[in-house]
Amino acid sequence: MSTFWIIAFIVGALIVAALAFYAGTLLRQVKDQNTKVAEHKAKLKAQQAQKNTKLADSINLIAKAMKEKQCEYSEGCLRVWVLMSQYVFESESNIESQYPAILKMYDVVKDMPTHDARKKYSKKEIFKMDSARWKAEKDLEDEIQKDLEKVILQFKADPNAKTITL
């Protein structure tokens, strides 16, 4: 065998070895990256589960307070609806169809001013808004009570929570 072919063979073997090393390095980096992505997903899932637990606890507490008439329906529905919209469900969930009365009450009060914003309106305008709110609360009471039963069953209170449960 001539010297040329020996040198060509050695150079070829070195190129193949270098490419194999580079491919191995890339594969290790992909594996490490996949591991980090999996860890990150697990961490996010755990954080979301913790957030869902707190949300469910708050939703349950407010729903029980409304059920016991310790909280007005307008305020409770507003708070519960916002919390439920932040909750991440395991499977596709349509809260609009599951809790129609809470949604109706939420729609009545969502644009009404609260606290300091109410001071910008005249007493007549405030009374008009309050009257609409009171009427909606009275008209939707039975439906809201039915929705509250479902809410209390779906959103369980956290037994380890440091809040007062009703």
C-alpha positions in Angstrom: 0.0 0.0 0.0 1.3 3.4 -0.9 2.0 6.2 1.5 -0.7 8.3 0.0 -3.4 5.8 0.8 -2.2 5.3 4.4 -2.2 9.1 4.9 -5.7 9.4 3.3 -6.9 6.5 5.6 -5.5 8.2 8.7 -6.9 11.6 7.8 -10.3 10.0 7.0 -10.3 8.1 10.3 -9.4 11.4 12.2 -12.3 13.2 10.4 -14.8 10.4 11.2 -13.6 10.4 14.9 -13.9 14.2 15.1 -17.4 14.1 13.6 -18.4 11.3 15.9 -17.1 13.2 18.9 -19.0 16.3 17.8 -22.2 14.3 17.2 -21.9 12.8 20.7 -21.4 16.3 22.2 -24.5 17.5 20.4 -26.5 14.5 21.6 -25.5 15.1 25.2 -26.5 18.8 24.9 -29.9 17.8 23.6 -30.3 15.3 26.4 -29.3 17.8 29.0 -31.7 20.4 27.5 -34.6 17.9 27.4 -33.9 17.1 31.1 -34.0 20.8 31.9 -37.2 21.3 30.0 -38.8 18.4 31.8 -37.7 19.7 35.1 -39.0 23.2 34.2 -42.4 21.7 33.1 -42.6 19.8 36.4 -41.8 22.9 38.4 -44.4 24.9 36.5 -47.0 22.2 37.0 -46.3 22.1 40.7 -46.6 25.9 40.9 -49.9 25.8 39.0 -51.2 23.1 41.3 -50.3 25.2 44.3 -52.0 28.2 42.7 -55.0 26.1 41.9 -55.2 24.9 45.5 -55.2 28.5 46.7 -57.7 29.6 44.1 -60.0 26.7 44.9 -59.8 27.4 48.6 -60.7 31.1 48.1 -63.5 30.2 45.6 -64.9 27.7 48.1 -64.8 30.2 51.0 -66.5 32.9 49.1 -69.2 30.5 47.7 -69.9 29.3 51.2 -70.1 32.9 52.5 -72.6 33.7 49.7 -74.6 30.5 50.5 -74.8 31.6 54.1 -75.7 35.2 53.1 -72.6 36.5 54.7 -71.6 38.1 51.4 -73.7 39.8 48.9 -74.2 37.9 45.6 -73.0 40.8 43.5 -69.6 41.1 45.4 -69.2 37.3 45.7 -70.1 36.6 42.1 -67.6 39.2 40.9 -64.8 37.8 43.1 -65.6 34.1 42.3 -65.9 34.7 38.6 -62.5 36.4 38.5 -60.9 33.6 40.5 -62.5 30.9 38.4 -61.2 32.5 35.3 -57.7 32.2 36.6 -58.1 28.6 37.6 -56.4 26.1 35.3 -58.6 23.1 34.8 -57.3 19.5 34.2 -59.5 19.2 31.1 -61.4 21.6 28.9 -64.0 23.3 31.1 -66.7 25.8 30.0 -67.5 27.7 33.2 -69.9 30.0 31.3 -72.3 27.0 30.8 -71.5 25.4 34.1 -72.3 28.5 36.2 -74.7 30.7 34.1 -76.2 32.6 37.1 -72.9 33.6 38.5 -71.9 34.8 35.0 -75.2 36.8 34.7 -74.6 38.5 38.0 -71.0 39.1 37.1 -72.1 40.7 33.8 -74.4 43.0 35.7 -71.8 44.3 38.2 -68.5 44.0 36.3 -68.5 47.6 35.0 -70.0 49.2 38.1 -67.6 51.5 40.0 -66.5 50.5 43.5 -64.9 52.3 46.4 -63.4 55.7 45.5 -64.7 55.4 41.9 -68.3 55.6 43.2 -67.6 59.1 44.6 -67.4 60.5 41.1 -71.1 59.8 40.5 -74.1 61.6 41.9 -76.2 60.0 44.6 -79.0 59.5 42.0 -76.6 57.6 39.6 -75.3 55.5 42.5 -78.8 54.7 43.6 -79.7 53.7 40.1 -76.7 51.4 39.8 -77.4 49.9 43.3 -81.1 49.4 42.4 -80.1 47.5 39.2 -77.6 45.4 41.3 -80.2 44.7 44.0 -82.8 43.7 41.4 -80.4 41.3 39.7 -79.5 39.8 43.1 -83.2 39.2 43.9 -84.0 37.9 40.4 -81.0 35.5 40.2 -81.0 34.4 43.8 -82.4 30.9 43.3 -80.2 30.3 40.2 -77.1 31.6 42.0 -77.8 29.3 45.0 -77.9 26.3 42.6 -74.6 27.4 41.0 -73.1 27.8 44.5 -73.9 24.2 45.3 -71.9 23.1 42.2 -69.1 25.5 42.9 -68.7 24.2 46.5 -68.6 20.6 45.2 -66.1 21.4 42.3 -63.8 23.7 44.2 -62.8 22.0 47.4 -61.4 23.9 50.3 -57.7 23.1 51.1 -57.7 21.1 54.4 -54.2 22.5 55.1 -55.2 26.1 54.5 -54.6 28.6 57.3 -57.9 30.4 56.5 -61.2 30.2 58.3 -63.5 27.7 56.7 -67.2 27.9 56.9 
